[in-house]
Amino acid sequence: MSFMNKFTALASLGESSKKENHRAHGRANADAVDCDRGQVLDLSRTGMRLQSWRPWNEGERRTIMLTGVHVGVTLTAKCVWVKKVSRFKHIMGLHFEGLNEATSTVIRELMHVAAPNVHDGWASHKTEVDSIMDDMKAIDEHSRRSA
């Protein structure tokens, strides 16, 4: 990948992550996690994106149940945003409330089931983005030494 392609990829990635990912912690694609309120699109230590045919109202709180292969948890989630995708498809950003050490541990376990490379809310594998960033740093360092 050329320098300009890497730069363009990084710039576009930065824009999409600013718009779409406001999480303080990493997130896992949650195909292996079920929710009694809809389909879990992704899961973090403090919240999740949920797809449902029935929208929640922003600010609304509901009790939800998340289950994985060997673990499950019931907790309170607050809707922080709603996006209507179609007549019967809504995506909500939910924030978990009242987490204690036990529920946080179960959420981390659910994240591990969903993505075995996620530990304590952070991705532990090297992603393509990390590789691009490393390349950009190396190019920058080489440019500084050459100047």
Protein Blocks (a to p, Z undefined) as FASTA:
>chain_A
ZZklmmmmmmmmmmmmmmmmmcfbdcddfklbccfkbccfbdcfkbccdddfbdcdehia
cddddddfkbccddddddfbdcdfblmlccdddddehiafklmmmmmmmmmmmmmmbggh
iafbdcfklmmmmmmmmmmmmmmmmZZ
